[in-house]
């Protein structure tokens, strides 16, 4: 076989062939689309989700090697999941969780404490319990947001988490090396979660973004999934936050 033929074969080979990708929160939205793209790129999938029926439908489409239905914020179940993996995996992506938008005069302190603690505990729990389960050079990949970088009423909890996650990911990248740790920070993404949060304001928000974003369209789950797969495949990337918002942060309001 010539060097040229060998190089061509390497280029044609799916980037995630013989790799196992775990997607926590794989039954809808960004997680489901990332699972689709990873599968199309040759990966074996392990899919988890909170809703058993929704997870079953997603698994029927993608034929994963394993599934698990549980609430990822339940630290005991999260530990059981990683302990139960039968062999090492290559990449773990975490999309579970939802932002909490509450103005101060509507804030319940116990709810706020739980929301903040659950998100931090999920990130730390994946880092802690995945040790020894992810192959060297593999990835832990978390999903956060960019919206909380600009102060506004109702954004206190989101802003605090937006600031905390990049620092946490950078430190985890040092502690878990040579496993890589990265964060995707998304702006508005047109997902079922966004639809649930916005309700009857969804179409107006889509129209506003199409008119104002520099890319002149709304960011979708496939855009974020493509970035996620790239971060899995590029083994020079760790400890960083990668924004994907269509230029939303460049706008004045």
C-alpha positions as CSV (number, residue, x, y, z in Angstrom):
1,X,0.0,0.0,0.0
2,X,1.4,3.4,-1.0
3,X,1.7,6.3,1.5
4,X,-0.9,8.2,-0.7
5,X,-3.4,5.3,-0.4
6,X,-2.8,5.0,3.3
7,X,-3.4,8.7,3.8
8,X,-6.6,8.6,1.7
9,X,-7.9,5.6,3.7
10,X,-7.3,7.6,6.9
11,X,-9.1,10.6,5.6
12,X,-12.1,8.5,4.5
13,X,-12.4,6.7,7.8
14,X,-15.1,8.0,10.1
15,X,-13.5,10.2,12.7
16,X,-15.2,8.4,15.7
17,X,-14.8,4.9,14.4
18,X,-14.1,2.4,17.2
19,X,-14.8,5.2,19.8
20,X,-17.5,5.0,22.4
21,X,-19.4,8.3,23.1
22,X,-21.6,8.7,26.2
23,X,-24.3,11.4,25.9
24,X,-25.9,12.3,29.2
25,X,-29.2,14.0,28.2
26,X,-29.4,12.3,24.8
27,X,-33.2,12.0,24.4
28,X,-33.8,15.5,22.9
29,X,-32.4,18.7,21.7
30,X,-28.6,19.2,21.6
31,X,-27.9,15.8,23.2
32,X,-30.0,13.9,20.7
33,X,-28.5,15.7,17.7
34,X,-24.9,15.2,19.1
35,X,-25.7,11.5,19.4
36,X,-26.9,11.4,15.8
37,X,-23.8,13.1,14.5
38,X,-21.5,11.0,16.6
39,X,-23.2,7.9,15.4
40,X,-23.0,9.0,11.7
41,X,-19.3,9.6,12.3
42,X,-18.8,6.0,13.4
43,X,-19.2,6.1,17.2
44,X,-20.7,3.5,19.4
45,X,-23.2,5.3,21.7
46,X,-24.3,5.1,25.3
47,X,-27.3,7.2,25.8
48,X,-29.0,8.5,29.0
49,X,-32.0,10.6,29.6
50,X,-34.5,11.4,32.4
51,X,-37.6,10.4,30.5
52,X,-37.7,6.6,29.8
53,X,-40.1,6.8,26.9
54,X,-38.4,9.6,25.2
55,X,-35.1,7.8,25.6
56,X,-36.6,4.6,24.2
57,X,-37.6,6.5,21.0
58,X,-34.2,8.1,20.6
59,X,-32.5,4.7,21.1
60,X,-34.8,3.0,18.5
61,X,-33.4,5.5,16.0
62,X,-29.7,5.3,16.8
63,X,-29.1,1.7,18.0
64,X,-26.8,2.5,21.0
65,X,-24.8,-0.2,22.7
66,X,-26.4,0.9,26.0
67,X,-29.0,3.2,27.6
68,X,-29.9,4.3,31.1
69,X,-32.9,6.3,32.2
70,X,-32.2,8.4,35.3
71,X,-32.0,11.9,36.6
72,X,-28.4,13.0,36.1
73,X,-28.6,15.4,39.1
74,X,-29.2,12.4,41.4
75,X,-25.5,11.9,42.5
76,X,-26.0,8.3,43.6
77,X,-27.6,7.3,40.3
78,X,-24.8,9.1,38.4
79,X,-22.2,7.2,40.3
80,X,-24.0,3.9,39.7
81,X,-24.1,4.7,36.0
82,X,-20.4,5.2,35.7
83,X,-19.6,2.3,37.9
84,X,-21.7,0.1,35.7
85,X,-20.0,0.9,32.4
86,X,-18.6,-2.4,31.3
87,X,-15.5,-1.0,29.6
88,X,-13.7,2.3,29.1
89,X,-15.3,5.0,27.0
90,X,-13.7,7.7,24.9
91,X,-16.0,10.8,25.2
92,X,-18.7,11.9,27.6
93,X,-21.0,14.8,26.8
94,X,-23.3,16.3,29.3
95,X,-26.3,18.4,28.2
96,X,-28.6,17.6,31.1
97,X,-30.1,20.5,33.0
98,X,-32.0,23.7,32.3
99,X,-31.3,27.4,33.1
100,X,-33.2,29.1,35.9
101,X,-34.5,32.6,35.1
102,X,-36.1,34.3,38.2
103,X,-36.2,37.9,39.2
104,X,-35.2,38.5,42.8
105,X,-38.7,39.3,44.0
106,X,-39.8,35.9,42.8
107,X,-36.8,34.0,44.1
108,X,-37.2,31.2,46.5
109,X,-33.9,30.7,48.3
110,X,-34.2,27.0,48.7
111,X,-35.0,26.5,45.1
112,X,-32.1,28.8,44.1
113,X,-29.7,26.8,46.3
114,X,-30.9,23.5,44.8
115,X,-30.7,24.8,41.2
116,X,-27.2,26.1,41.6
117,X,-25.9,23.1,43.7
118,X,-27.5,20.6,41.3
119,X,-25.6,22.1,38.3
120,X,-22.3,22.3,40.0
121,X,-22.8,18.8,41.5
122,X,-23.6,17.3,38.1
123,X,-20.4,18.8,36.6
124,X,-18.2,17.7,39.5
125,X,-20.0,14.4,39.7
126,X,-19.2,13.5,36.1
127,X,-15.6,14.6,36.6
128,X,-15.3,12.5,39.8
129,X,-17.1,9.4,38.8
130,X,-15.7,9.2,35.3
131,X,-12.2,8.8,36.5
132,X,-10.7,5.6,35.3
133,X,-13.7,5.2,32.9
134,X,-12.5,7.6,30.1
135,X,-9.5,6.7,28.0
136,X,-6.5,9.0,28.0
137,X,-6.9,11.7,25.4
138,X,-10.7,11.3,25.6
139,X,-13.1,14.1,26.5
140,X,-15.5,15.4,29.1
141,X,-17.6,17.9,27.3
142,X,-20.1,20.2,29.1
143,X,-22.7,22.6,27.8
144,X,-23.3,26.0,29.3
145,X,-24.4,29.3,28.0
146,X,-23.4,32.9,27.0
147,X,-26.6,34.7,27.9
148,X,-25.7,35.3,31.5
149,X,-22.6,37.3,30.6
150,X,-24.7,40.5,30.3
151,X,-26.4,41.5,33.6
152,X,-30.2,41.9,33.5
153,X,-33.1,41.4,35.9
154,X,-33.9,37.8,36.4
155,X,-30.4,36.7,35.4
156,X,-28.6,36.4,38.8
157,X,-28.5,32.6,39.0
158,X,-27.7,32.2,35.3
159,X,-25.0,34.8,35.4
160,X,-23.4,33.2,38.4
161,X,-23.3,29.8,36.7
162,X,-22.1,31.3,33.4
163,X,-19.1,32.7,35.3
164,X,-18.5,29.6,37.4
165,X,-18.4,26.9,34.6
166,X,-15.5,28.1,32.6
167,X,-13.3,28.4,35.7
168,X,-14.4,24.9,36.9
169,X,-13.7,23.4,33.5
170,X,-10.3,24.9,33.2
171,X,-9.3,23.5,36.6
172,X,-10.8,20.1,35.8
173,X,-8.7,20.0,32.6
174,X,-5.6,20.1,34.8
175,X,-6.7,17.6,37.4
176,X,-8.1,15.0,34.9
177,X,-5.3,15.3,32.3
178,X,-4.6,13.5,30.0
179,X,-8.4,13.3,29.7
180,X,-9.5,16.6,28.1
181,X,-12.2,18.8,29.5
182,X,-14.0,21.5,27.5
183,X,-17.1,23.7,27.7
184,X,-19.5,24.7,24.9
185,X,-21.2,28.0,25.7
186,X,-24.3,28.4,23.6
187,X,-26.5,31.4,23.0
188,X,-30.2,30.8,22.0
189,X,-30.5,27.4,20.4
190,X,-33.8,26.4,18.8
191,X,-34.6,23.3,20.9
192,X,-37.7,21.8,22.6
193,X,-36.3,23.3,25.9
194,X,-36.3,26.7,24.3
195,X,-39.8,26.2,23.1
196,X,-40.9,25.2,26.6
197,X,-39.2,28.2,28.2
198,X,-40.6,30.8,25.7
199,X,-44.0,29.3,25.1
200,X,-46.1,31.6,22.8
201,X,-43.1,34.0,22.5
202,X,-41.0,31.5,20.6
203,X,-41.9,32.6,17.0
204,X,-41.2,36.3,17.9
205,X,-37.8,35.4,19.3
206,X,-36.9,33.4,16.2
207,X,-37.9,36.3,14.0
208,X,-35.9,38.7,16.1
209,X,-32.8,36.6,15.9
210,X,-33.1,36.1,12.1
211,X,-33.2,39.8,11.7
212,X,-30.5,40.8,14.1
213,X,-27.9,38.0,14.3
214,X,-24.8,38.5,12.0
215,X,-25.4,35.0,10.6
216,X,-29.1,35.9,9.8
217,X,-30.5,32.7,11.0
218,X,-31.2,30.9,14.3
219,X,-28.6,28.6,15.8
220,X,-30.0,25.0,15.9
221,X,-29.0,21.8,17.7
222,X,-27.0,20.6,14.6
223,X,-24.7,23.6,14.9
224,X,-23.9,22.8,18.5
225,X,-23.5,19.1,17.8
226,X,-21.0,19.7,15.0
227,X,-18.9,21.7,17.4
228,X,-19.2,19.0,20.0
229,X,-18.0,16.3,17.6
230,X,-15.1,18.5,16.5
231,X,-14.0,18.9,20.2
232,X,-14.1,15.2,20.6
233,X,-11.9,14.6,17.6
234,X,-9.3,17.4,18.0
235,X,-7.0,16.2,20.7
236,X,-5.2,19.5,21.0
237,X,-8.2,21.1,22.7
238,X,-8.6,21.2,26.5
239,X,-9.5,23.5,29.3
240,X,-11.3,26.0,27.2
241,X,-14.8,27.5,26.6
242,X,-16.1,27.6,23.0
243,X,-18.9,30.1,22.2
244,X,-21.5,29.3,19.7
245,X,-24.2,32.0,19.5
246,X,-24.3,33.2,15.9
247,X,-22.8,36.5,17.0
248,X,-25.5,37.2,19.6
249,X,-22.9,38.7,22.0
250,X,-21.8,41.2,19.5
251,X,-25.2,42.9,19.5
252,X,-25.8,46.0,21.7
253,X,-29.0,44.6,23.3
